[in-house]
Amino acid sequence: MREIHVDRIIGTVKNLCIKANYELPQDVREFLLKALEKEESEVGKEVIKQLLENADIAQRERIPICQDTGSAVVFVELGQDVHIVGGNLHEAINEGVRRGYTEGYLRKSIVRDPLRRKNTGDNTPAFIHVELVPGDKMKITVLPKGGGSENMGKLVILTPAEGIEGVKKFVIKAVEEAGPNPCPPVVLGVGIGGTFEYATYLAKKALLRPLGVRHPDPFYAKLEEELIDEINKLGIGPQGLGGITTALDVHVEYSATHITSLPVAVNFNCHATRRAEAEL
C-alpha cells in the first residue's frame, strides 16, 4: 500500500488549474497549425492566426487564454493500492482549485445554488470524477470547461432502430445548432450508450483523449472520421465566420446499454481544449 498525502494533491491540483488556463496543450497547437495550412477561407485563416497569437501571449505573459476560466472539472484515476492520508480526497481537490483560481488570478465562475445564483468566490466546488484502477499511482486531470462550449451540450435517447445514422444525424445537428457559440473550431466529445447520465459522462471523458488519437475499435474510429468530415462541411468555420475548419477533432466513447435504449450525448470544447494532467 502506497501513501499519498493530501498536501501533494492540493499542490498538484493548484498547479494544474493554472497550467490548463495559461498554456495551450501542444496537440491542440499542432492541430491549429494544420488547420491553418488547410483552411480555404482567408477570414478563417486570419482567425486561426489570432487564436495562436492569443495562446502565445497567454503563455508568455502568464495570463489566461480566455477570460472564462471555466468550471473546474477534475478526473482522477486512483490506483487501488493507494492510501490517501492527511485528509479527504474531495476536500483536497477543492482546496487545490481554490488556491489555483485565487493565486492564478483566474475568474471565479461558480454559483452555489443554480437558482439563487450566489457566487462561491473561489470557483469551488469542483466537479470530480473518480475511477478506481489497478496499481499504486494517482493520475489527476483538470479540464476547465467554459460556459460558452458547455452550454451547447446535448443529450438524446434514440430508439435502437435509428442506429448509426440516427447518431450521426443528431451529432451533426447539435454542431449546426451550436453555430459560433462554442468558439469553433471545436473538439467534440460524443458518448454513446450507457444510461441517461452515463452517456454524458462518456462524452466529457472523451475530451481527455489527445487530438489525433483514434478510438482503438476500428468501427468507432471510422465513425469519428466520418463525423469530422461531415461537420467540416457545415461551413461554420473558425469562430463561426465561415470556412472548412469547424471541428479540429471528434472523439467517441461507448458503453453497454439497455436493449431498448440508444443514448447519445455531445459535449463541446472550444478551440483551446484546455486540460492539464499529472501523475503522483
RACORQUI-V312416 format. One record per residue. N is the residue number from 1. PSI is psi in radians with two decimals (* if undefined). NEAR is the number of other ideal C-beta (glycine too) atoms within 12 Angstrom. D_FIRST is the distance of its C-alpha to the first C-alpha in Angstrom with 1 decimal. Layout:
n:N psi:PSI near:NEAR d_first:D_FIRST
n:N psi:PSI near:NEAR d_first:D_FIRST
This chain:
n:1 psi:2.19 near:12 d_first:0.0
n:2 psi:2.34 near:18 d_first:3.8
n:3 psi:2.41 near:18 d_first:6.6
n:4 psi:2.11 near:30 d_first:9.9
n:5 psi:2.53 near:20 d_first:13.0
n:6 psi:-0.42 near:27 d_first:15.7
n:7 psi:-0.63 near:21 d_first:18.2
n:8 psi:-0.66 near:28 d_first:16.9
n:9 psi:-0.77 near:41 d_first:17.3
n:10 psi:-0.87 near:33 d_first:20.7
n:11 psi:-0.68 near:24 d_first:21.9
n:12 psi:-0.82 near:34 d_first:20.9
n:13 psi:-0.72 near:47 d_first:22.6
n:14 psi:-0.88 near:37 d_first:25.6
n:15 psi:-0.65 near:27 d_first:26.1
n:16 psi:-0.66 near:41 d_first:25.8
n:17 psi:-0.75 near:50 d_first:28.3
n:18 psi:-0.83 near:35 d_first:30.8
n:19 psi:-0.80 near:30 d_first:30.3
n:20 psi:-0.57 near:45 d_first:30.7
n:21 psi:-0.34 near:43 d_first:33.9
n:22 psi:-0.52 near:33 d_first:35.4
n:23 psi:2.14 near:32 d_first:34.7
n:24 psi:2.23 near:36 d_first:35.9
n:25 psi:2.53 near:37 d_first:33.3
n:26 psi:-0.68 near:18 d_first:34.7
n:27 psi:-0.61 near:23 d_first:34.9
n:28 psi:-0.74 near:35 d_first:37.0
n:29 psi:-0.80 near:29 d_first:39.2
n:30 psi:-0.68 near:21 d_first:39.9
n:31 psi:-0.60 near:34 d_first:40.8
n:32 psi:-0.67 near:39 d_first:43.1
n:33 psi:-0.69 near:24 d_first:44.8
n:34 psi:-0.70 near:20 d_first:45.3
n:35 psi:-0.64 near:37 d_first:46.7
n:36 psi:-0.68 near:30 d_first:49.1
n:37 psi:-0.62 near:16 d_first:50.5
n:38 psi:-0.45 near:21 d_first:51.0
n:39 psi:2.31 near:33 d_first:52.2
n:40 psi:-0.41 near:19 d_first:55.9
n:41 psi:2.28 near:26 d_first:56.7
n:42 psi:-0.65 near:16 d_first:57.7
n:43 psi:-0.75 near:21 d_first:56.5
n:44 psi:-0.74 near:33 d_first:53.2
n:45 psi:-0.77 near:27 d_first:52.9
n:46 psi:-0.69 near:20 d_first:53.7
n:47 psi:-0.80 near:32 d_first:51.1
n:48 psi:-0.70 near:37 d_first:48.3
n:49 psi:-0.73 near:22 d_first:49.5
n:50 psi:-0.64 near:21 d_first:49.2
n:51 psi:-0.74 near:37 d_first:45.7
n:52 psi:-0.70 near:29 d_first:44.7
n:53 psi:-0.71 near:19 d_first:46.6
n:54 psi:-0.75 near:28 d_first:45.0
n:55 psi:-0.68 near:33 d_first:41.5
n:56 psi:-0.75 near:20 d_first:42.6
n:57 psi:-0.77 near:19 d_first:43.9
n:58 psi:-0.79 near:29 d_first:40.8
n:59 psi:-0.70 near:24 d_first:38.6
n:60 psi:-0.74 near:14 d_first:41.2
n:61 psi:-0.10 near:14 d_first:42.0
n:62 psi:0.98 near:17 d_first:38.4
n:63 psi:2.83 near:22 d_first:39.6
n:64 psi:2.52 near:33 d_first:38.6
n:65 psi:-0.64 near:41 d_first:39.7
n:66 psi:2.57 near:33 d_first:41.0
n:67 psi:-0.46 near:21 d_first:42.0
n:68 psi:1.70 near:27 d_first:40.1
n:69 psi:0.12 near:35 d_first:36.5
n:70 psi:3.03 near:40 d_first:35.4
n:71 psi:2.50 near:35 d_first:33.0
n:72 psi:1.75 near:47 d_first:29.4
n:73 psi:2.19 near:40 d_first:27.7
n:74 psi:2.13 near:46 d_first:23.9
n:75 psi:2.29 near:34 d_first:21.9
n:76 psi:2.16 near:38 d_first:18.1
n:77 psi:1.89 near:26 d_first:16.1
n:78 psi:2.04 near:31 d_first:12.6
n:79 psi:2.42 near:25 d_first:9.9
n:80 psi:-0.24 near:17 d_first:8.7
n:81 psi:0.30 near:17 d_first:5.0
n:82 psi:2.35 near:30 d_first:5.8
n:83 psi:2.04 near:17 d_first:6.5
n:84 psi:2.22 near:29 d_first:10.0
n:85 psi:2.73 near:17 d_first:11.6
n:86 psi:0.00 near:17 d_first:15.3
n:87 psi:-2.86 near:19 d_first:16.8
n:88 psi:2.42 near:16 d_first:17.3
n:89 psi:-0.90 near:32 d_first:16.6
n:90 psi:-0.69 near:25 d_first:20.2
n:91 psi:-0.64 near:22 d_first:21.7
n:92 psi:-0.74 near:35 d_first:20.0
n:93 psi:-0.77 near:42 d_first:21.3
n:94 psi:-0.63 near:31 d_first:24.7
n:95 psi:-0.67 near:33 d_first:24.9
n:96 psi:-0.74 near:42 d_first:24.2
n:97 psi:-0.78 near:47 d_first:27.0
n:98 psi:-0.83 near:28 d_first:29.2
n:99 psi:-0.72 near:30 d_first:29.0
n:100 psi:-0.78 near:40 d_first:29.3
n:101 psi:-0.44 near:38 d_first:32.4
n:102 psi:-0.91 near:22 d_first:33.9
n:103 psi:-0.46 near:22 d_first:33.4
n:104 psi:0.02 near:34 d_first:34.2
n:105 psi:0.82 near:20 d_first:37.4
n:106 psi:2.50 near:39 d_first:36.4
n:107 psi:2.38 near:27 d_first:38.5
n:108 psi:2.03 near:28 d_first:37.1
n:109 psi:0.14 near:29 d_first:38.0
n:110 psi:2.26 near:32 d_first:36.2
n:111 psi:2.45 near:18 d_first:38.3
n:112 psi:-0.70 near:16 d_first:36.7
n:113 psi:2.26 near:11 d_first:39.1
n:114 psi:-0.31 near:8 d_first:40.5
n:115 psi:-0.62 near:7 d_first:44.0
n:116 psi:-0.23 near:8 d_first:44.4
n:117 psi:0.61 near:11 d_first:43.0
n:118 psi:2.16 near:12 d_first:41.9
n:119 psi:2.39 near:16 d_first:39.8
n:120 psi:-0.33 near:22 d_first:36.5
n:121 psi:-0.05 near:15 d_first:37.3
n:122 psi:0.23 near:27 d_first:33.9
n:123 psi:0.23 near:43 d_first:33.1
n:124 psi:2.78 near:32 d_first:30.5
n:125 psi:2.64 near:25 d_first:29.2
n:126 psi:2.84 near:42 d_first:27.4
n:127 psi:1.86 near:27 d_first:27.2
n:128 psi:2.30 near:30 d_first:23.6
n:129 psi:2.08 near:30 d_first:22.3
n:130 psi:2.23 near:27 d_first:18.6
n:131 psi:2.21 near:21 d_first:17.7
n:132 psi:2.20 near:16 d_first:14.5
n:133 psi:2.86 near:18 d_first:13.9
n:134 psi:2.72 near:12 d_first:12.0
n:135 psi:-3.05 near:18 d_first:9.5
n:136 psi:0.55 near:20 d_first:7.2
n:137 psi:2.92 near:19 d_first:10.3
n:138 psi:2.23 near:37 d_first:12.7
n:139 psi:2.23 near:29 d_first:16.4
n:140 psi:2.25 near:46 d_first:19.0
n:141 psi:2.22 near:37 d_first:22.7
n:142 psi:2.20 near:46 d_first:25.5
n:143 psi:1.57 near:43 d_first:28.6
n:144 psi:2.22 near:48 d_first:31.6
n:145 psi:1.89 near:42 d_first:34.1
n:146 psi:2.69 near:36 d_first:37.6
n:147 psi:-0.61 near:24 d_first:40.0
n:148 psi:-0.72 near:29 d_first:42.6
n:149 psi:-0.73 near:38 d_first:40.4
n:150 psi:-0.63 near:32 d_first:38.3
n:151 psi:-0.25 near:20 d_first:41.5
n:152 psi:-0.06 near:34 d_first:42.8
n:153 psi:2.62 near:35 d_first:40.1
n:154 psi:2.66 near:30 d_first:41.4
n:155 psi:2.41 near:29 d_first:40.4
n:156 psi:2.64 near:27 d_first:42.7
n:157 psi:1.81 near:28 d_first:42.4
n:158 psi:2.92 near:26 d_first:44.8
n:159 psi:2.59 near:18 d_first:46.2
n:160 psi:-0.52 near:19 d_first:44.9
n:161 psi:-0.41 near:12 d_first:48.4
n:162 psi:-0.43 near:19 d_first:48.2
n:163 psi:-2.71 near:16 d_first:45.7
n:164 psi:-0.58 near:24 d_first:44.9
n:165 psi:-0.63 near:17 d_first:48.2
n:166 psi:-0.67 near:21 d_first:47.5
n:167 psi:-0.87 near:36 d_first:44.1
n:168 psi:-0.74 near:30 d_first:45.7
n:169 psi:-0.75 near:21 d_first:48.5
n:170 psi:-0.79 near:33 d_first:46.3
n:171 psi:-0.82 near:44 d_first:44.1
n:172 psi:-0.70 near:32 d_first:47.2
n:173 psi:-0.66 near:22 d_first:48.9
n:174 psi:-0.74 near:35 d_first:46.0
n:175 psi:-0.74 near:41 d_first:46.2
n:176 psi:-0.75 near:28 d_first:50.0
n:177 psi:-0.55 near:20 d_first:50.0
n:178 psi:-0.61 near:33 d_first:47.5
n:179 psi:-2.26 near:24 d_first:49.9
n:180 psi:-0.16 near:29 d_first:49.3
n:181 psi:-0.67 near:24 d_first:47.2
n:182 psi:0.27 near:43 d_first:43.7
n:183 psi:1.13 near:39 d_first:44.9
n:184 psi:2.78 near:45 d_first:45.2
n:185 psi:2.30 near:48 d_first:44.5
n:186 psi:2.87 near:52 d_first:41.5
n:187 psi:2.26 near:49 d_first:38.3
n:188 psi:2.27 near:46 d_first:38.1
n:189 psi:2.26 near:47 d_first:35.2
n:190 psi:2.16 near:51 d_first:36.3
n:191 psi:2.24 near:41 d_first:34.4
n:192 psi:2.24 near:46 d_first:36.0
n:193 psi:-2.88 near:30 d_first:35.2
n:194 psi:-2.46 near:26 d_first:32.8
n:195 psi:-3.07 near:22 d_first:34.2
n:196 psi:-0.86 near:20 d_first:36.0
n:197 psi:-0.48 near:17 d_first:33.0
n:198 psi:-0.54 near:27 d_first:30.7
n:199 psi:-0.68 near:39 d_first:33.4
n:200 psi:-0.61 near:34 d_first:33.4
n:201 psi:-0.76 near:32 d_first:29.6
n:202 psi:-0.70 near:36 d_first:30.0
n:203 psi:-0.72 near:43 d_first:32.9
n:204 psi:-0.71 near:38 d_first:30.9
n:205 psi:-0.57 near:30 d_first:27.9
n:206 psi:-0.44 near:41 d_first:30.4
n:207 psi:-0.22 near:45 d_first:31.3
n:208 psi:-0.37 near:38 d_first:28.0
n:209 psi:2.39 near:35 d_first:29.1
n:210 psi:2.54 near:23 d_first:30.9
n:211 psi:2.43 near:37 d_first:34.7
n:212 psi:-0.18 near:22 d_first:36.3
n:213 psi:1.94 near:18 d_first:33.3
n:214 psi:2.77 near:24 d_first:34.8
n:215 psi:2.44 near:26 d_first:33.1
n:216 psi:-0.40 near:14 d_first:32.0
n:217 psi:2.06 near:14 d_first:34.3
n:218 psi:-0.55 near:11 d_first:37.8
n:219 psi:-0.83 near:16 d_first:39.4
n:220 psi:-0.49 near:28 d_first:37.5
n:221 psi:-0.73 near:22 d_first:37.8
n:222 psi:-0.71 near:18 d_first:41.6
n:223 psi:-0.74 near:31 d_first:41.5
n:224 psi:-0.80 near:37 d_first:39.9
n:225 psi:-0.69 near:23 d_first:42.6
n:226 psi:-0.70 near:26 d_first:45.4
n:227 psi:-0.72 near:41 d_first:44.3
n:228 psi:-0.83 near:36 d_first:44.2
n:229 psi:-0.81 near:19 d_first:47.7
n:230 psi:-0.69 near:28 d_first:49.1
n:231 psi:-0.69 near:37 d_first:47.7
n:232 psi:-0.09 near:34 d_first:49.1
n:233 psi:-0.13 near:19 d_first:52.5
n:234 psi:-0.43 near:30 d_first:52.6
n:235 psi:0.17 near:25 d_first:54.0
n:236 psi:-0.87 near:33 d_first:52.0
n:237 psi:3.09 near:36 d_first:50.9
n:238 psi:2.17 near:40 d_first:49.2
n:239 psi:0.37 near:32 d_first:49.3
n:240 psi:0.26 near:30 d_first:51.6
n:241 psi:0.22 near:26 d_first:54.5
n:242 psi:2.54 near:24 d_first:55.0
n:243 psi:-3.12 near:31 d_first:53.8
n:244 psi:0.10 near:30 d_first:51.8
n:245 psi:1.41 near:41 d_first:48.4
n:246 psi:-0.62 near:43 d_first:47.3
n:247 psi:2.35 near:45 d_first:43.7
n:248 psi:-0.66 near:44 d_first:41.7
n:249 psi:2.81 near:42 d_first:39.4
n:250 psi:2.25 near:46 d_first:38.4
n:251 psi:2.27 near:43 d_first:35.0
n:252 psi:2.37 near:42 d_first:34.8
n:253 psi:2.56 near:34 d_first:31.9
n:254 psi:2.89 near:32 d_first:32.5
n:255 psi:2.83 near:27 d_first:31.2
n:256 psi:2.71 near:15 d_first:32.5
n:257 psi:3.02 near:23 d_first:35.1
n:258 psi:2.64 near:17 d_first:37.6
n:259 psi:-0.41 near:10 d_first:40.7
n:260 psi:-0.01 near:12 d_first:42.9
n:261 psi:2.67 near:23 d_first:41.0
n:262 psi:1.31 near:32 d_first:40.7
n:263 psi:2.47 near:36 d_first:38.9
n:264 psi:2.25 near:46 d_first:39.1
n:265 psi:2.54 near:41 d_first:37.8
n:266 psi:2.24 near:47 d_first:38.6
n:267 psi:2.26 near:42 d_first:36.8
n:268 psi:2.53 near:46 d_first:38.4
n:269 psi:2.51 near:47 d_first:37.2
n:270 psi:-3.12 near:44 d_first:39.9
n:271 psi:-0.48 near:45 d_first:40.8
n:272 psi:-0.50 near:47 d_first:38.2
n:273 psi:1.06 near:48 d_first:35.2
n:274 psi:2.30 near:42 d_first:33.1
n:275 psi:2.65 near:41 d_first:29.3
n:276 psi:2.52 near:37 d_first:26.7
n:277 psi:2.77 near:27 d_first:23.1
n:278 psi:2.68 near:27 d_first:20.2
n:279 psi:2.32 near:21 d_first:16.7
n:280 psi:* near:32 d_first:14.0
